[in-house]
Amino acid sequence: MLTDEERQQIDRHLKQYSYTTWRYTNMFFHSSVRSTEFFRVKYSHVNLKEQYFFTLVYKRAEGPTWVKRVIKDIALPFWTELMEECEALKATTGNEESDPYIFSRDLRPGVSKIDEETISRRWKRWVKAEPNGYNNGLGIKKGFYKIKSLANTEQMDILSEIMGIKAAEKLVANHNAHTTPVMLQRVYDKKYHFRKEAEIKSIMNSFARV
């Protein structure tokens, strides 16, 4: 995964050279959504006051399902800024009934839907590419979706200390809109096996049963 130094470097670099990519990266990190889901979110799907939004999840046995997602306190300033941009767009067009996508061209609110490759192209240019003038990259070759594993692992670190592993897995899986913790265990929590080993190590069953 990305090191702390790389994360700080990327954060500073994106904020300076591609603000909307920086904002999207931070929102993605805190939201635990897929980019395909994020790019379908519209203004009407967001409740800023209650700090939640809805995404349409297709990877369910029952078919496409609307899922309520939490907006974390730490991410609220990004969402507030984005909703203000949506409202400004609606006022500018003179159509108060319009319902813009929150991420459209240039990762700003707009009427057209964009595809997942948008963020891949931006990440390649600003992060993975070698510095050479036009790209102004960082030469960090790690992919964008490493961020999702990073976020999930850190959430498990924090929550498992508070409520135990099983309860934490349930909460984090729910934040990912997963019906079970299997994907979290197999893919996203990079310390899963370490946590399981730690549980075994902590069992204090004496042979002498003193």
C-alpha positions in Angstrom: 0.0 0.0 0.0 1.0 3.7 -0.1 3.4 4.7 2.6 2.7 7.6 4.8 5.4 9.6 3.0 3.8 8.8 -0.4 0.4 9.8 0.9 1.6 13.1 2.1 3.5 13.7 -1.2 0.4 12.8 -3.3 -1.9 15.0 -1.2 0.3 18.1 -1.5 0.9 17.5 -5.2 -2.7 17.0 -6.2 -3.9 19.9 -4.2 -1.4 22.2 -6.0 -1.7 20.9 -9.5 -5.2 19.3 -9.8 -7.5 20.5 -7.1 -10.6 18.5 -8.3 -8.5 15.3 -8.4 -7.3 16.0 -4.9 -10.9 16.6 -3.7 -12.1 13.4 -5.4 -9.3 11.3 -3.9 -10.1 12.5 -0.4 -13.8 11.9 -0.9 -13.2 8.4 -2.3 -10.9 7.5 0.6 -13.5 8.4 3.1 -16.6 7.1 1.3 -15.7 3.4 0.6 -17.5 3.5 -2.8 -16.5 2.3 -6.2 -15.8 5.0 -8.7 -18.5 3.5 -11.0 -21.0 4.1 -8.1 -19.7 7.6 -7.3 -20.0 8.7 -10.9 -23.7 7.9 -10.8 -24.5 10.0 -7.8 -26.6 13.1 -8.4 -27.4 16.2 -6.4 -30.8 14.7 -5.3 -29.0 11.6 -3.9 -27.2 13.7 -1.2 -28.6 14.8 2.2 -25.9 17.1 3.6 -27.8 17.9 6.7 -28.1 14.3 7.8 -24.7 13.3 6.3 -25.6 10.6 4.0 -26.0 9.9 0.2 -27.4 7.1 -1.9 -25.6 5.0 -4.5 -27.0 2.4 -6.9 -25.1 -0.9 -6.3 -25.2 -3.4 -9.1 -23.2 -6.2 -7.4 -26.0 -7.7 -5.5 -27.8 -11.1 -5.9 -31.1 -9.3 -5.9 -30.1 -7.0 -8.7 -29.5 -3.2 -8.7 -30.1 -1.8 -5.2 -30.1 1.7 -3.7 -27.8 1.8 -0.7 -27.5 4.5 1.9 -23.9 5.6 2.6 -22.6 7.7 5.5 -20.7 10.9 5.0 -18.0 11.0 7.7 -17.4 14.1 9.7 -13.9 14.5 8.3 -15.2 14.4 4.7 -18.1 16.9 5.3 -16.1 20.0 4.2 -15.5 18.4 0.7 -19.2 17.4 0.4 -20.3 20.9 1.5 -18.1 22.5 -1.1 -19.4 20.2 -3.8 -23.0 20.7 -3.0 -22.4 24.5 -3.1 -21.0 24.0 -6.6 -24.1 22.0 -7.6 -26.4 24.8 -6.3 -24.4 27.4 -8.2 -24.7 25.4 -11.4 -28.5 25.1 -10.9 -28.8 28.8 -10.4 -26.5 29.6 -13.4 -28.6 27.5 -15.7 -31.8 29.0 -14.4 -33.2 25.5 -14.0 -33.9 24.9 -10.3 -35.4 21.5 -11.2 -32.2 20.2 -12.7 -30.4 17.4 -11.0 -26.7 17.4 -11.9 -24.2 14.6 -11.4 -21.9 15.6 -8.5 -18.9 14.5 -10.6 -18.9 15.4 -14.3 -16.4 17.0 -16.5 -13.2 18.0 -14.6 -14.7 16.1 -11.6 -17.1 19.0 -11.0 -20.9 19.0 -11.0 -22.5 18.8 -14.5 -25.2 17.3 -16.6 -23.2 14.5 -18.3 -22.2 11.2 -16.7 -18.5 10.3 -16.9 -16.8 6.9 -16.7 -14.5 5.3 -14.3 -11.5 5.7 -16.5 -11.5 9.4 -15.8 -9.9 9.0 -12.4 -7.5 6.3 -13.8 -6.2 8.7 -16.5 -5.8 11.5 -13.9 -4.0 9.3 -11.5 -1.7 8.1 -14.2 -0.9 11.6 -15.2 -0.5 13.2 -11.8 0.8 10.4 -9.7 2.2 7.4 -11.7 3.9 9.3 -14.5 7.5 10.4 -14.2 8.0 14.2 -13.9 8.6 15.5 -17.4 6.9 18.9 -17.7 3.5 18.1 -19.2 2.5 15.2 -16.9 4.2 16.6 -13.8 3.8 13.3 -12.2 5.4 11.8 -9.1 6.7 8.5 -10.4 4.7 6.6 -7.7 3.6 3.5 -9.6 0.9 2.3 -7.1 -2.7 2.2 -8.4 -5.5 4.4 -7.4 -7.6 1.6 -5.9 -4.9 0.9 -3.3 -6.5 3.8 -1.5 -9.6 1.6 -0.9 -7.6 -1.1 0.9 -5.7 1.6 2.8 -8.9 3.2 4.1 -10.5 -0.2 5.0 -7.4 -1.4 6.8 -7.1 1.8 8.9 -10.8 1.8 9.7 -10.4 -1.8 11.0 -7.3 -0.7 13.0 -9.4 1.9 14.8 -12.7 0.2 15.2 -11.3 -3.3 16.2 -9.6 -1.6 19.2 -12.9 -0.1 20.3 -15.4 -2.9 19.6 -13.5 -6.1 18.7 -12.8 -7.6 15.3 -16.2 -9.2 14.5 -18.2 -6.0 15.2 -15.7 -3.9 13.4 -15.8 -6.1 10.3 -19.6 -5.9 10.3 -19.5 -2.1 10.5 -16.8 -1.6 7.9 -18.4 -4.1 5.5 -21.6 -2.1 5.8 -19.8 1.1 5.0 -18.6 -0.6 1.8 -22.2 -1.7 1.0 -21.2 -5.3 1.4 -23.7 -7.7 2.8 -21.0 -9.9 4.4 -17.4 -9.2 5.6 -16.0 -11.7 3.1 -14.6 -9.1 0.6 -13.2 -7.1 3.5 -11.4 -10.2 4.8 -10.2 -11.5 1.4 -9.3 -8.2 -0.4 -9.5 -4.9 1.5 -8.3 -5.5 5.0 -4.5 -6.0 4.5 -4.1 -6.9 8.2 -6.8 -9.5 8.3 -4.5 -12.5 8.8 -2.5 -10.6 11.4 -5.6 -9.8 13.3 -6.7 -13.5 13.3 -3.2 -14.6 14.5 -3.3 -12.0 17.2 -6.6 -13.4 18.4 -5.1 -16.9 18.7 -2.0 -15.6 20.5 -4.2 -14.0 23.1 -5.9 -17.2 24.2 -4.7 -18.0 27.7 -5.7 -21.7 28.2 -3.2 -23.2 30.5 -2.4 -27.0 30.3 -2.5 -27.2 34.0 -5.8 -25.4 34.1 -4.7 -23.3 37.1 
